[in-house]
Amino acid sequence: MASLRNKDGTWYVLWRDGGRGTPLRSVKVGPKKTDAQKVKTEIEHRRMLGRVGVGVLPGRMTFDEWSEKWLASRLTRPKTQDRDRRIVRVHLLPAFRGRLLASLTTQDVAEFNANLTRRVSAWTARRSHAVLRRMLTDARLAGHLAGNPAADVTPPPMPHDEMRLPAVEQFCTLLHVLPEAWRPLVVTLGLCGLRFGEAAALEWSDVDLDAARIHVRRQMPTNTLTLSAPKSRAGLRVVDLPSPVRQSLLDFPQRGKLVFPGIGGGYLNHRWWSKAVWRSATKAAGLDGLRIHDLRHLAASLRLAWGEPLLTVAQVLGHSSAAFTLRQYGHVIADGQRLDREATLAKVADALRRVAPVLPKAPTPRTANEARP
């Protein structure tokens, strides 16, 4: 059995790997007896499994120390790194600051999830659990933990987010009320399924109007100022241009290397465009609450309704597998809706030709970066 000892306000755990003749071993825990008790329980459990020995003892690495090392050694996309750094700073460190990694238990993780779920969005709680689990997995691989206490804890639930798909007529109404300068962008998003960041980074050298196709080679992640590769290898793809998209790009003036530049000529800012253009247009079209990303869902549902193979739709969207596409849009396939491709494209083309009504004046950007990243 292991035992506890307090010396000058610091708790230690003591034990022997064998009988009385074996050396007395100890590990310094810290000022909290509860942490020492958890380490003692862990050591006793490992002794029962015969796993106590050189290299598998609880380390003296604290959560603070490990989080700093872990963040510094990660090789991830800049936006992911910034997001995870904020999660560690805002959510994980306040909950586990000063704790020894070896003292963390599944109960600690479960309580953390429950407390966080009551305070933040489901997405943030679920992402925080994922970051914690990854951190502790890497700590185990680095030899600081024998196991991962987050691995057996169920992640916070993610509520079902009903996908909103406008009907073809609603999409045509949206195109009609949009200022004509922004119609090519929206019809590209709605029929080709590009992410907004991929469209914002699209250059004329990526567009082959003769062959009616575009090459997706890069993206501008939302609320960042740095170009990056698409989200995955599958994101590097060639997408066919339905006839209304091709014609709108043929008629669209080229104002530099970017196909869809911001008002200052730089990369189009997602946040500014949403406030200045998207909200007023969707309100005028009777589509309040429609997200820009819902146009990507529309493109997928239309292509499935036109009878395009699931694998083809997955390639158009840049999904890593058709199985993922099936999970996302299986309900569209199950509904069995069928649309005539040419009739649909004719309606869209007609909406693009109609004169747009005058909408309320768009808000002026408060800073240059809102309009011109």
Sequence and secondary structure as in RCSB ss.txt:
>XXXX:A:sequence
MASLRNKDGTWYVLWRDGGRGTPLRSVKVGPKKTDAQKVKTEIEHRRMLGRVGVGVLPGRMTFDEWSEKWLASRL
TRPKTQDRDRRIVRVHLLPAFRGRLLASLTTQDVAEFNANLTRRVSAWTARRSHAVLRRMLTDARLAGHLAGNPA
ADVTPPPMPHDEMRLPAVEQFCTLLHVLPEAWRPLVVTLGLCGLRFGEAAALEWSDVDLDAARIHVRRQMPTNTL
TLSAPKSRAGLRVVDLPSPVRQSLLDFPQRGKLVFPGIGGGYLNHRWWSKAVWRSATKAAGLDGLRIHDLRHLAA
SLRLAWGEPLLTVAQVLGHSSAAFTLRQYGHVIADGQRLDREATLAKVADALRRVAPVLPKAPTPRTANEARP
>XXXX:A:secstr
  EEEEETTEEEEEEESSSTTS EEEEEEES HHHHHHHHHHHHHHHHHT  STT S    BHHHHHHHHHHH  
  HHHHHHHHHHIIIIIHHHHTT BGGG  HHHHHHHHHHHHTTS HHHHHHHHHHHHHHHHHHHHTTS SS TT
TTS              HHHHHHHHHHS GGGHHHHHHHHHH   HHHHHT BGGGEETTTTEEEE  B  TT S
  B  SSGGGSEEEE  HHHHHHHHHS   SSBSSB TTSSB  HHHHIIIIIHHHHHHTT TT  TTHHHHHHH
HHHHHTT  HHHHHHHHT S HHHHHHHHHHHHHHT    HHHHHHHHHHHHHS           SSHHHH  
